[in-house]
Amino acid sequence: MRRFGMLLALAGLVMAGCSGGDAGTGLRGAMSEVSGGEADQPFAYNDLAHWRELGVMRGREPEAEGPWLDAAYFGLDVLGTPELRDSIGVDLSAADRAVSVGHRPAAVRLDGAFDAAAVRDKLVASGGKPVKVGDHEVISRGGYATTTVENGGLAVRGNDDPFAEVAVSDSVIATGPGLADVLGGPLDLEDHPEYVAVADCLGDVVTAALRRPETPGGVRLYGVGLRRPGSADERPSSVICVLPEPTAGADARRGFAGGFTTRGTTDQGEPIGRHAEEIVHDEVESEGLTVLRAGVRHTAGSSASFFLKTFSPENLL
């Protein structure tokens, strides 16, 4: 039995029947809000409002059980830890959407309706000072640690405060190294055709991660998403999209369709069929590009986050 990760590695992708999307999806809207200047960085999206509508997230914390639990925290990074989040007065139940950019620790942004004064007061009381980053007010507590090469070795300067810089407004709370990347700019991810094509392939998802392979090869970009469930009682469905390099389409197609099946295994030796009852391969055309797609119906009892974890080397959960 061949392992899926090894097959896709040959096509340049290293692993750690659904309709396409359009500009109206939540994922596409989130992409338009973040900077496209760092398009080689991992990007994650989570529709927190939908989890609340389903009753997966009630009040301040998610429910304690169920296949959707892990997915409710997807992409939150430091804001997914209640003790850290509470230390600066951020109420997750006020957040409608989360996006993050970068490797962990990532820059993460929450959009919603927040008590900005409460967050600002806590940050200022702990030594924070207001500064401007573009059109956003940022409370700085000294800046994040930076790594430089000195005398042939790595030297770390700065502090390890997870909230060294926090953008605060009634509608946005954002923090993390590379903060400016989640605050937007003249260029956004929707200005990159390959990101638009993969997002259209993923379609209407409640959570998603898009990233480039760790090393150059036959794949330009890939994404994984969790289809938006209509109720918490639904069986989870995932979708995986692979955009090959122009010269590697045939190899990537063989590796993806031949390796990602219910008979395959992950790089960790986990049988894919343990979590996938059915996998359907097709292709999506968008932005003049052909994206390979696999729609996955999970097995009963499979965690909704299994394929998000499998395809997210940084394990954004």
Buried (B, 14 or more C-beta within 10 A) or exposed (E): EEBBBBBBBBBBBBBBEBEBBEEEBBBBBBBEBBBBBBBEBBBBBBBBBBBBEBEBBEEEEBBEEBBBBBBBBBBBBBBBEEEBBEBBBBBBEBBBBBBBBBBEBBBBBBBBEBEBEBBBBBBBEEEBEEEEBEEBBBBBBEEBBEEEEEEEEEEEEEEEBBBBBBBBBEEBBBBBBBBBBBBBEEEBBBBBEBBBBBBBBBBBBBBBBBBBBEEEBBBBBBBBBBBBBEEBEBBBBBBBBBBBBEEBBEBBBEBBBBBBBBEBBBBEEBEBBBBBBEBEBBBBEBBEBBBBBBBBBBBEEBBBBBBBBBBBBBEBB
